[in-house]
């Protein structure tokens, strides 16, 4: 009865986990990919005013002019991407931006290359487009970095799109400028398109830099850039993201946007302008707190026998190696949930190469994070 594409999408362990945590208040969730911070108070105040003034109707499908202009300014000033407002589409979160980008470019049996482990939504989204996902294996031995030679080997005549996520979910890896330049050379040489998912762009540590591939010389027409207000400004429930690319690609995305969500909330879009103009100090405070939590969780995990954790350079996840425990990823997360009452996700949720790892989010309060690690340590020792 249902379409083949629905059957091709695996049931999400994340959805099951969130349901369990919601129904059991004694469980500490370290599974969420959502900031535990509230949105900037200035943004909330503006939304209240806008709603009272009647900003409750449809917005222009591609986004309100004020926000597209503000996004264009931000991309130029902070990402070194020269883009006109007409080449920006405002979406319902960056998830929609990614889906519309893939649907715009991928025909049946076209290949999309991504990493394994990698963002768990990409595979199902490629399936919805009737494309084929091809993966490059990454591991902690090389800090979850992409080897450009592996990309060269993976490319075939059917390859259409390369998906990159930096800083990365679930590993926290940040691609260096040198690696991105090598990947960019390959994309141009093979006449491919790179889809750059930069949702965690503002959460970088240890003096590392975030480099937008679209800012690299000669890449203007080879990159689709997606970014989001969800992580950056803790505005996840507002569902505001954006995408920019060449004129041809943006025109394709615009057609599909009208057929999907039609538009993004008018009031939330106008409030997002305030975030872009006046709330960067708030973002930096969040980054500093994430960094403090990162120090705690990496130190504590590495003190637990048979667990090894790299220190992530970005995002707000750790992806520790638990192979020496003798348990599979699913067995480990089940034990931690059943006995420690802490929710984390198995690495296999992010690809078959995630076996032997688990993803732990530190987007939760510092004291609660301490308690969760105490609980985990108690059941493993």
Secondary structure, 3 states (H helix, E strand, C coil): CCCHHHHHCCCCHHHHHHHHHHHCCCCEECCCCCCCCCCCHHHHHHHHHHHHCCCCCCCCCCCCHHHHHHHHHHHHHHHCCCCCHHHEEEECHHHHHHHHHHHHHCCCCCEEEEEECCCCHHHHHHHHCCCEEEEEECCHHHCCCCCHHHHHHHCCCCEEEEEEECCCCCCCCCCCHHHHHHHHHHHHHCCCEEEEECCCCCCECCCCCCCCHHHCCCCCCCEEEEEEHHHHCCCHHHCCEEEECCHHHHHHHHHHHHHCCCCCCHHHHHHHHHHHHHCHHHHHHHHHHHHHHHHHHHHHHHCCCCCECCCCCECCEECCECHHHCCCHHHHHHHHHHHHCEECEEHHHHCHHHCCEEEEECCCCHHHHHHHHHHHHHHHC
